[in-house]
Amino acid sequence: MFNWDMLVPIAGMATGLILLLPIIRTGVRYLERRSGPNPDQLAAIHEELHAVHERVDAMEGSDARLAEIEERLDFSERVLARERQAPKLEGAD
């Protein structure tokens, strides 16, 4: 059988834990920011930033390709529209 006398302390501990976890996390983040990043983290951040710059440069180069593809698509649409509008020859199957 369940001991009802233990329900209030267990519920109190659970509530305290739920309320204290965000406060503890905030304190840990504050202490981490205060101490500053270590050299390994800085190196990783610099590498990631370099990779992001390379991706941006690659994306900027793809703008010209995208413009060319759009131009080709427009041309294809115009050709298809002309074929639909062109009168068909009699006797052609």
C-alpha positions, 0 to 999 in steps of 0.5 A: 500500500502507498504511504501517503505521508511521503507524498508531500515531501516528494512533491516538494522536492520535485517542485523545488528541483523544477524551480531550481534547475533554470536558476542553476543553468543561468548561474553556470552560463554566467560563470562560463561567460565570465571566465571567457572561452578557452583557446580550443573553443576559439580555434573551433569558432575561427574554423567554423567562421572560415567555413561559413565565409567559404559557403557564402562565397560559393553561394555568391558564385551560384547567383550567376548560374541561377540567373542563367538557368532562369533565362533558359527556363524563360526561353523554354517556356516561350518556345513551348508557348509558340508551339501551342499557339502555332497553327497545325498543318492539315494532314499532319498526324 
